[in-house]
Amino acid sequence: MSSRSVSLTSTFLLLAAGGAAACDNDEYVDEGFYCADANGVVVDEDYCDDDDSYHGGAGFFIWHSSGYGRGYPVGQKLPSGGSKFAYNDAASRSKFGLPASGKISNGTVKTSVVGKGGSGSSGGKSSSKSGG
């Protein structure tokens, strides 16, 4: 190969690597979801089932964060840095790729949620934060 070909090939590879790195920064995150009370204490997921009038009720939320993995048991307080929305907020559920209604198992992890990772909590009905 001539030095000109090597130079062009090297330039192409550097540009391709930079483009791949830029794609990695599109804020794709894995979000963990839990049914919890207003204080972030995990409760049985039946309390966030809006198809079950016996269990669902005010004061229960679906908490989410890219920092929430699987394994937080009922009664444990979730780590700080998460956000929440009302368990029966169909629009927020859909935005995160969750079923619009019904039960969501504690510890559910949705992969490749785009720009939805949140930090800090808020109490509004649709209080998730958008990263851009």
N, C-alpha and C positions, 0 to 999 in steps of 0.2 A: 504494500500500500504506500502511496505517496504521502508525504508529510501533510499535504493539503487535505487528503481524505481522512487521515488520523485526526487532524484538527477539527474538521467538520463533525466527525463521529463523536469526538469528545465533547464538543459544544452541544450536540444533540442530546447526548446522555445527561449532561448537566442540566439542560433545560427540562428534559423529561423528569429527572429526579426532583427538580424544583416544583414542577407541576403536580407531581404525586404528593409532595409534602404539603402543597397548598390545599389539595383535596382532603388531606387528613385534618385540616383545621376548620372544616365546615361545621364544627360543633355537633357531630354525631355522638350521642351518648347512650349508655344503657341506663334506664331509669328503673328503680325498684319501687314497688307499690305496696302499701299496707293500709288496712282499715284500722283507724285509731281515733281516740277522742280528741277534743280540742287541745289538749296538752301534749299530744303526740304519744300517748301510751297505747300500745297495740291492744286491740280487742278482737274478739272472734269475728271473722269476716262476715258472718251472718248479719251483723249489725249494719253492714254497708250494702246489703242486698235489697235494692229498691223494688224487687219483684216479690218480696216477702214482707207483707205488712206487719207481721208479728214482731219481727226483729228491727227492721229499719226505723230510723227516727232521727230527730234533731240532735245535734251534738256529736255526730259521727262524721268522719271525713276520710277521704282517700288521701293519704300522705305519700309524697313521692320525692325522690332525690337520686341523683347519679351515685351518691354515696351509700344508698341502701341496697345491700345485697340480700341474699336469702338468710333465714335463720333467726330473725328476731321473734321470740315467743310472746304469746299473749301475756300482758302484764309488764312487759319491758318498755321503757321509754325509748323512742327512736332518737338517734343522734341528732344534734342540732344541724341546721343547714338545709332542711327540707321545706317543701311547700305543700299546701293542702288545697283541696277543693271539696265541696259538698258531695257526699256519696251519691246523690241523685242528680248531679249536674251532667246531663247527657252530652252536652257540647264539650265539656272538658274531658270527659271520658273518651270521646271520639278523637279529640285532638291528640291524645296520647296513644291512640291505637287500641284502646280498651273497648270492650263491648259497651254499647250505649246504656244498657241496663243489666241487672242481674248481679250475681256474686262475683267478686274478684278475689282470688285466693291471696292470702298474705304471702309476701315474698315473691309475687309475680315480677318478673323482670322483662321489660320490653327493650329489645335491642334496636339500635339505630334510630332513636328518637332525635329528630333534627332540631337543634337550638331550643329545646324545651327545658334543659337543665336549670334548676332553680336553687337559690340559696336564700335563706331567711324564710320565715313563714308569715303568712298574712291570713286574715280571716274572711275575706270576701268570698262570694259564691264561686267565682272563677278567678282564683288568685295565683295561677301559675305564672311564672316569669318567662319571658322570651329572650333568648340570647342573641337574636338577630337574624 
